[in-house]
Amino acid sequence: MVAPVLIFAVGNESRGDDALGPLLLRRLQEQVSDSVEYLEDFQLQVEHAADLLGRQQVIFIDADVSCEPPFRFAELHPAHDHSYSSHAQSPAALLHTFQQVYQDALPKCYVLGIRGYGFELGEDLSPEAADNLDQATTFLQSWLARSVEPVEAR
């Protein structure tokens, strides 16, 4: 049985603020739950569509250079966008892939974009991004506490 909730972090810790997703994921992993599974990768691939099977909710976490600080949390819908290829995909394109391959109902999906500023190879996490990470962590921990039903209660 798969956990009903998947939290999927995307990012590269060697590229400054691109580490925001993986760093938040590790903070969440400290709170072990049979209801939540955690997954991390440098980028989304076509094969990740299989990770959505059997889920009730999926949250994609990534650094975002275009959102307002500290973060943006929004429901996610499938889209056949320009990232649709056999290599890296956007979360929306991954949902589209899931529908095309499995022809099954999607889980409820969200994206948490944390405002980042510097993404150069070898950079450390910027102080501004660290503040945004703290706020996103508090938000997501609270959201999960309200929204995720323990497996035992199901």
C-alpha positions in Angstrom: 0.0 0.0 0.0 1.3 3.5 -0.9 1.0 6.4 1.5 -2.0 8.5 0.6 0.1 11.7 0.5 3.2 12.2 -1.6 5.5 15.2 -1.0 7.9 15.5 -3.9 10.8 18.0 -3.6 12.7 19.1 -6.7 16.1 20.8 -6.5 19.8 20.7 -6.5 21.6 21.5 -3.2 24.8 22.4 -5.1 23.0 25.4 -6.7 22.3 27.9 -3.9 18.6 28.5 -3.5 17.7 25.6 -5.7 18.1 23.6 -2.5 14.9 25.0 -1.0 12.7 22.0 -2.0 15.1 19.3 -0.6 15.7 21.3 2.5 12.0 21.7 3.3 11.5 18.0 2.6 14.1 17.0 5.1 12.5 19.2 7.8 9.2 17.5 7.1 10.8 14.0 7.2 11.5 14.6 10.9 7.8 14.0 11.5 7.4 10.4 10.5 3.9 9.4 9.3 2.5 6.4 7.6 0.2 8.7 5.7 3.0 10.6 4.0 5.8 9.5 1.6 8.7 11.8 0.7 10.5 11.8 -2.6 13.3 14.0 -3.9 15.0 14.4 -7.3 16.9 17.0 -9.3 14.1 17.3 -11.8 10.8 15.7 -12.7 10.9 12.9 -15.3 8.3 11.1 -17.2 8.8 8.1 -15.0 7.7 10.0 -12.0 4.1 9.8 -13.2 4.1 6.3 -11.7 4.7 7.8 -8.2 1.3 9.5 -8.4 -0.6 6.1 -8.6 -2.8 5.4 -5.6 -2.3 8.8 -4.0 -5.0 11.1 -2.6 -2.8 14.2 -2.5 0.5 15.2 -4.0 2.5 18.3 -3.1 5.4 19.4 -5.4 8.0 21.7 -3.7 10.5 23.7 -5.6 12.4 26.9 -5.6 10.6 29.7 -7.6 12.2 32.9 -9.0 9.0 34.4 -10.1 6.6 34.2 -7.1 6.2 36.9 -4.5 8.1 36.2 -1.2 8.0 34.2 0.9 6.2 31.4 -1.2 3.2 30.5 -3.3 0.9 27.6 -2.6 -1.6 26.7 -5.3 -3.7 23.8 -6.6 -2.1 22.3 -9.6 -3.8 21.2 -12.8 -2.5 19.2 -15.8 -1.2 21.1 -18.8 0.5 20.0 -21.9 3.2 22.7 -21.8 6.6 23.2 -23.5 8.4 21.1 -20.8 6.6 18.0 -22.0 9.4 15.8 -23.3 11.2 12.6 -22.4 13.5 14.5 -20.1 12.6 17.1 -17.5 9.0 18.1 -17.0 7.0 20.7 -15.1 4.6 19.5 -12.4 1.7 20.4 -14.7 3.2 18.4 -17.6 3.8 15.4 -15.3 0.1 15.5 -14.4 -0.8 15.5 -18.1 1.6 12.6 -18.6 -0.2 10.7 -15.8 -3.6 11.2 -17.4 -2.3 10.1 -20.8 -0.5 7.0 -19.6 -2.8 5.8 -16.8 -6.2 7.3 -17.9 -7.1 7.4 -14.3 -8.3 10.1 -11.9 -5.6 12.4 -10.7 -5.0 12.9 -7.0 -5.5 16.4 -5.6 -2.2 18.1 -6.5 -0.6 21.3 -5.2 2.6 23.2 -5.9 4.6 25.0 -3.2 7.0 27.4 -4.8 9.5 29.0 -2.4 11.0 32.3 -3.5 14.7 31.9 -4.3 17.2 34.4 -5.5 20.6 32.8 -6.4 21.1 29.6 -8.3 24.7 29.5 -9.3 26.7 26.3 -8.8 28.5 26.3 -5.5 26.5 29.2 -3.9 25.1 28.8 -0.4 21.5 29.4 0.5 20.8 33.1 0.5 19.6 34.7 3.8 16.4 35.8 2.1 15.7 32.3 0.8 16.4 30.9 4.3 13.7 33.2 5.7 11.3 32.1 3.0 12.1 28.5 3.8 11.3 29.0 7.5 7.9 30.5 6.6 7.1 27.8 4.0 8.0 25.1 6.6 5.7 26.6 9.2 2.9 26.9 6.6 3.2 23.4 5.2 3.5 21.7 8.6 0.3 23.4 9.6 -1.4 22.5 6.4 -0.4 18.9 6.7 -1.7 18.7 10.3 -5.1 20.0 9.1 -5.3 18.1 5.8 -3.7 14.6 6.2 -5.7 11.9 7.9 -3.6 9.2 9.7 -3.6 5.9 7.9 -4.9 4.2 11.0 -8.1 6.4 10.9 -8.9 5.6 7.3 
